[in-house]
Amino acid sequence: MYSEKVMDHFQNPRNMGEIEDASGVGTVGNAKCGDIMRIFLNIDENGIIREAKFKTFGCGAAVATSSMATELVMGKTVQEALQVTNKAVMEALDGLPPVKVHCSLLAEEAIHAALWDYGKKHGIVIEGLQEPKTDIHEGEALA
């Protein structure tokens, strides 16, 4: 069973879409379930995330976790956004069924991938951030 918050974020997703000329874009996927998630971030000169949007191809839980992840990172510094974990996403949604926990992991990985892209584009090393491991290629399934 899904919580009311999961259903709300699935049926009324927040921040869906893309950001042209985003500061950072992260695309991740799970080959086992077929979910693909892309998160776009606009980060200002002070390192504050001013806007976050997503495009997700996947199940309702993938859409809900993407939506919640964008809500959780907006207004945060890059370093604070790095601390948004899959557990935080699940807690904000009042939980996920065990078979859907991987969706919250994708949300965390997509945030990290977008932050990595931001750092790479701006020549910034973000303490505690590792290069994302993904076999999803730009434009795949979300074009």
C-alpha positions in Angstrom: 0.0 0.0 0.0 1.2 3.5 -0.8 0.9 6.4 1.7 -1.4 9.4 1.0 1.7 11.5 0.4 3.1 9.0 -2.2 -0.3 9.0 -4.0 -0.4 12.8 -3.9 3.1 13.3 -5.3 2.3 10.7 -8.0 -1.1 12.2 -9.0 0.0 15.8 -8.5 3.8 15.8 -9.1 5.6 19.0 -8.1 8.3 20.5 -10.3 7.9 18.2 -13.3 9.6 19.3 -16.5 13.1 20.5 -17.4 15.2 23.5 -16.9 16.9 24.9 -20.0 20.5 25.7 -19.3 20.4 24.0 -15.9 23.4 24.4 -13.7 23.5 20.6 -13.3 21.6 17.7 -14.8 21.7 14.1 -13.4 20.3 11.1 -15.2 20.2 7.7 -13.5 18.4 4.4 -14.1 17.7 1.0 -12.7 18.0 -1.7 -15.4 16.1 -4.2 -13.3 12.9 -2.2 -13.1 13.3 0.1 -16.1 12.9 3.3 -14.2 14.9 6.3 -15.5 15.1 9.6 -13.6 16.6 12.9 -14.6 16.9 15.8 -12.2 17.7 19.4 -13.3 19.1 22.0 -10.9 19.5 25.7 -11.1 22.1 26.8 -8.6 22.9 30.5 -7.9 26.3 32.1 -7.4 26.0 31.5 -3.6 25.6 27.7 -4.1 21.9 27.7 -3.3 19.5 25.5 -5.3 16.9 28.0 -6.6 15.0 25.6 -8.8 14.7 21.9 -9.3 12.7 19.9 -11.8 12.5 16.3 -12.9 11.6 14.0 -15.8 11.0 10.4 -14.9 10.1 7.3 -16.9 8.8 4.7 -14.5 6.3 3.6 -12.0 4.2 5.8 -9.6 6.7 5.4 -6.8 9.5 6.7 -9.1 7.4 9.7 -10.0 6.6 10.4 -6.4 10.2 10.1 -5.2 11.4 12.4 -8.0 8.8 14.9 -7.0 9.6 14.8 -3.3 13.4 14.9 -4.0 13.0 18.2 -5.9 11.0 19.6 -3.1 13.6 18.6 -0.5 16.6 20.2 -2.3 15.1 23.5 -3.3 16.4 26.4 -1.1 19.3 24.2 0.2 23.0 24.7 -0.4 24.9 22.2 -2.5 26.3 20.7 0.6 22.9 20.4 2.3 21.4 18.8 -0.9 24.2 16.3 -0.8 22.8 15.2 2.6 19.4 14.4 1.2 19.3 10.6 1.3 17.0 8.0 0.1 15.9 7.5 3.7 15.0 11.2 3.9 12.9 11.0 0.7 11.1 7.9 2.0 10.4 9.5 5.4 9.1 12.7 3.6 6.7 10.4 1.7 5.6 8.5 4.9 7.3 5.4 3.6 7.4 3.1 0.6 6.7 -0.5 0.2 9.9 -2.6 0.4 9.8 -3.5 -3.3 9.8 0.3 -4.2 12.7 1.4 -2.0 14.9 1.3 -5.1 12.9 4.4 -6.3 14.1 6.4 -3.4 17.7 5.3 -4.1 17.3 6.5 -7.7 16.2 9.9 -6.4 19.3 10.2 -4.1 21.5 9.1 -7.0 19.9 11.6 -9.4 20.5 14.5 -7.0 24.1 13.4 -6.6 24.5 13.1 -10.4 23.1 16.6 -11.0 25.4 18.0 -8.3 28.4 16.2 -9.9 27.4 17.7 -13.3 27.2 21.1 -11.7 30.6 20.7 -10.1 32.1 19.5 -13.4 30.7 22.4 -15.4 31.9 25.0 -12.9 35.3 23.4 -11.9 34.1 22.9 -8.3 35.0 19.9 -6.2 32.1 19.1 -3.9 33.4 17.5 -0.7 31.9 14.0 -0.2 30.6 13.6 -3.7 31.7 10.8 -5.9 31.4 10.5 -9.7 28.0 8.8 -10.5 28.0 5.3 -11.9 25.4 5.1 -14.6 24.9 3.3 -17.9 22.1 5.7 -18.9 23.1 7.9 -21.8 21.9 11.5 -22.5 18.6 11.5 -24.2 17.7 7.9 -23.5 14.0 7.3 -22.9 13.4 10.8 -21.7 14.0 12.9 -24.8 
